[in-house]
Amino acid sequence: MQLQDKQVIAYLKLLHGAYNLFIMFLWWYQALMGGRVRKTRKSGGLNPKAVRRHRKSGPVISYLAVAGYLWGAVLGYIDNGRLLKYPLHFITGSIIILVIITISIISRSITVRESFSRDLHVILGLVLLCLYGIQAFLGAGILF
């Protein structure tokens, strides 16, 4: 690979990190909206605007997260010829995607009166936020 190609890969790695950091902030925003919905629901009220926004943006952020994961996997493979040069980063990213898929499946089973799925949704959402923090730390270690 030529030097110019290595520079392009280096810029794409930075772009991948910035993109996924943006996705992490979108998940934080999603969590804040979900927290608002939950707080309002627990107090006996309903905030249809927040509920609609939370329900619509969740799948979009999920697809964007999967795209960022695939982008990173392809970049790693192109740069190193293998996926597991940075195994912790790759495995953490894979777990993040599995958690996102699980949250998506659980969110479809949430009913108005059922609270187990709703509580599990919240717990896995918090796990997702923690995993994204770990992933950002691991990714920064790779870049710098």
Buried (B, 14 or more C-beta within 10 A) or exposed (E): EEEEEEEEBEEBBEEBBEBBBEBBEBBEBBBEBBBBBBEBBEEEEEBEEBBEBBBEBBEEBBEBBBEBBEBBBEBBEEBEEEBEEBEBBBEBBEBBBEBBEBBBEBBEEBEEEEEEBBEBBBEBBEBBBEBBEBBBEBBEEBEE
